[in-house]
Amino acid sequence: MKIQLIFSYDGSKFQGSQTQPHQNGVEDALAKALTHVGIFNKITSSSRTDKDVHANNQSASVECGEHFSDLERLKSLINRHARPHINVKFIRRVGDDFQPRFDAVARSYRYVISHDKFSVFRADYELFLPKFDTKKANELLSLFIGRHDFSQFMKTGSSTKSPVREIYKAFCYEYKNKTIIVFKANGFLRGQVRLMIAVLLKALGRKNGDELIKNQLENKATLTRIPAPPQGLYLNRVHYF
């Protein structure tokens, strides 16, 4: 049978989510945990995340034997070996035709910016910056909503066939002494969210920030090609309906 796993992970402990030659990817660690309970088939993940990028609700599938009928017990057994850096939150049985990547209709990310005094103990999980005007930030973020050609956001050498993506949501809100930035889209190019964050932060410091973002989205200018640091980025959810 095929099962879907929803799990979180601490990206600072891995060299990215994809399996690595040196076996220090999230998929490598999860596969190792699965072998401890008797599941040896290849894991298929919904999305790839870069080194130091985290996930709250990553989605993956794997084939396993029919005898794994008690999914709550299976989750407990896997977590014995996956924790502390990976935590399986939910397991469900899915159809044999389920594809975690291609069946997804949207993905959402969040980026955490702290306005506290810098802490070395939190530096792997937040970007530390002074406070900024969230009302202005939301006005600028709204410019990303819609269907755009994100050619300017593609990394050199990307093999992505089409750079066109549709952004459904782009907004930020304050939580305690943090600003949380949220993006939801039908898909993202590699590094796109971090580049959008970097463009936003650059635009916030300019009088004509809205025009600069529009020009970048229309491929008329490049505000920045340096992405925001990965530590504040979280794959928040993979949407299937």
C-alpha positions in Angstrom: 0.0 0.0 0.0 1.0 3.6 -0.4 1.0 6.1 2.5 1.4 9.8 2.8 3.5 11.3 5.5 3.1 14.9 6.7 6.2 15.9 8.7 8.2 18.8 9.9 12.0 19.2 10.0 14.8 21.5 11.2 16.5 22.5 8.0 19.6 23.7 9.8 20.6 20.1 10.5 20.6 19.0 6.9 22.2 19.9 3.5 18.7 20.4 2.0 15.6 18.2 1.7 16.7 16.1 -1.3 18.8 13.0 -0.8 22.5 13.8 -0.9 25.6 11.8 -2.0 26.9 12.2 1.6 23.5 11.2 2.9 22.9 14.3 4.9 19.6 15.3 3.3 16.2 15.2 5.0 15.1 12.4 2.7 18.2 10.4 3.8 17.4 10.8 7.5 13.8 9.9 7.0 14.6 6.9 4.8 17.0 5.7 7.6 14.2 6.0 10.1 11.8 4.1 7.8 14.3 1.2 7.4 14.3 0.8 11.2 10.6 -0.1 11.0 10.9 -2.3 7.9 10.1 0.2 5.1 12.8 0.1 2.4 11.1 1.8 -0.6 12.1 5.1 -2.0 10.5 8.3 -0.6 8.9 10.8 -3.0 8.6 14.3 -1.6 6.3 17.1 -2.7 8.9 19.8 -2.8 12.6 20.4 -2.4 13.9 22.9 0.1 17.5 24.3 0.2 20.0 24.0 3.0 18.9 25.7 6.2 15.2 26.0 5.0 12.7 24.4 7.4 9.3 22.8 6.9 6.2 22.8 9.1 4.2 20.4 6.9 6.2 18.7 4.2 4.4 16.0 2.3 5.9 12.7 1.0 4.8 9.3 0.0 6.2 5.8 0.2 5.2 2.2 -0.5 4.9 -0.2 2.4 3.5 -3.5 3.3 -0.2 -4.1 4.0 0.6 -5.2 7.5 1.2 -1.6 8.6 -2.5 -1.1 9.3 -2.1 0.7 12.6 -0.9 4.1 11.2 -0.8 5.7 14.6 1.6 3.0 15.9 3.6 3.3 12.7 4.0 7.1 13.2 5.2 6.5 16.8 7.7 3.9 15.6 9.1 6.1 12.9 9.4 9.1 15.2 11.5 7.0 17.6 14.2 7.1 14.9 13.4 10.4 13.1 13.5 12.7 16.1 14.7 15.2 17.2 15.3 16.9 13.8 12.3 15.3 11.9 8.9 14.8 13.3 6.1 12.8 11.5 2.9 14.6 12.4 0.3 12.5 10.4 0.1 9.4 8.2 -2.7 8.4 5.9 -3.3 5.7 3.3 -3.5 7.1 -0.2 -4.3 5.6 -3.6 -1.6 4.0 -5.7 -1.8 6.9 -8.2 -1.1 9.6 -5.5 1.8 11.8 -6.4 2.9 14.2 -3.7 4.5 16.7 -6.1 2.2 16.6 -9.2 -1.1 16.3 -7.3 -0.4 19.4 -5.3 -2.5 22.4 -6.3 -0.6 25.0 -4.2 2.2 25.5 -1.8 2.5 28.1 1.0 5.7 29.4 2.7 6.2 31.7 5.6 9.3 33.8 6.4 10.0 34.8 10.0 11.7 38.1 10.8 12.4 38.9 14.5 12.8 42.4 15.8 14.3 41.2 19.1 17.9 41.6 20.1 20.0 39.2 18.2 20.3 35.7 19.7 22.7 33.1 18.6 20.3 30.4 19.8 17.6 31.6 17.4 19.7 32.7 14.5 19.1 29.4 12.6 15.3 30.0 12.6 14.7 33.7 12.2 16.2 36.7 10.4 16.9 39.6 12.8 16.0 43.1 11.5 14.7 46.4 12.9 11.0 46.9 12.8 9.5 48.2 9.6 6.1 49.5 8.4 3.9 46.5 7.9 1.2 48.6 6.3 3.6 49.7 3.6 5.0 46.1 3.4 1.5 44.8 2.7 1.0 47.4 -0.1 4.2 46.2 -1.7 3.5 42.5 -1.2 0.1 42.9 -3.0 2.0 43.7 -6.2 3.2 40.1 -6.3 -0.3 38.7 -6.4 -1.4 37.4 -9.8 0.2 35.6 -12.7 3.8 36.7 -13.4 6.8 35.7 -15.4 9.5 35.2 -12.7 12.4 35.0 -15.1 14.2 37.6 -13.0 13.9 35.3 -10.0 15.4 32.2 -11.7 18.8 31.0 -10.6 21.4 30.7 -13.3 21.3 27.3 -15.0 17.8 26.5 -13.8 16.2 23.7 -15.8 12.6 24.9 -15.1 10.7 24.9 -18.4 8.4 27.8 -17.5 9.1 30.7 -15.1 5.4 31.6 -15.0 3.8 31.3 -11.6 0.6 32.5 -10.1 0.7 34.0 -6.6 -2.6 33.6 -4.7 -1.6 35.3 -1.4 1.2 37.6 -0.4 0.9 39.4 3.0 2.6 40.0 6.3 1.4 40.3 9.9 2.9 41.1 13.3 3.1 38.4 15.9 4.6 39.4 19.3 7.8 41.1 18.2 8.1 39.4 14.9 6.9 40.0 11.3 5.6 36.9 9.5 5.5 37.1 5.7 3.3 34.6 3.9 3.2 33.5 0.2 0.9 31.0 -1.4 1.1 30.1 -5.1 0.6 27.3 -7.5 4.3 26.7 -7.4 7.6 28.4 -6.8 10.9 28.5 -8.6 14.0 27.5 -6.7 15.0 30.4 -4.5 12.0 32.5 -5.6 10.5 33.1 -2.1 13.8 34.3 -0.7 14.3 36.6 -3.7 10.8 38.0 -3.3 11.6 38.7 0.4 14.9 40.4 -0.6 13.1 42.5 -3.2 10.5 43.5 -0.6 13.1 44.5 2.0 15.0 46.6 -0.6 11.8 48.3 -1.8 10.8 49.2 1.8 13.9 51.4 1.9 13.0 53.3 -1.3 10.5 56.1 -2.0 9.5 54.5 -5.3 9.6 50.9 -4.0 6.3 50.0 -5.7 7.7 51.0 -9.1 10.9 49.1 -8.5 8.9 45.9 -7.7 6.7 46.4 -10.8 9.8 46.8 -12.9 11.3 43.7 -11.6 8.1 41.7 -12.2 7.9 43.0 -15.7 11.6 42.2 -16.3 12.5 45.8 -16.9 15.0 46.1 -14.0 16.6 44.0 -11.3 16.4 45.3 -7.8 18.4 42.5 -6.4 19.7 39.0 -7.3 20.8 38.3 -3.7 18.2 36.2 -1.9 17.3 36.7 1.7 19.0 34.3 4.1 17.4 30.8 4.2 17.1 30.5 8.0 13.8 32.4 8.3 12.1 30.4 5.6 9.6 27.6 6.3 7.6 25.4 3.9 4.3 25.9 5.7 1.9 23.6 3.8 1.3 21.6 0.6 -2.2 22.0 -0.6 -4.1 19.2 -2.4 -7.6 20.6 -2.6 
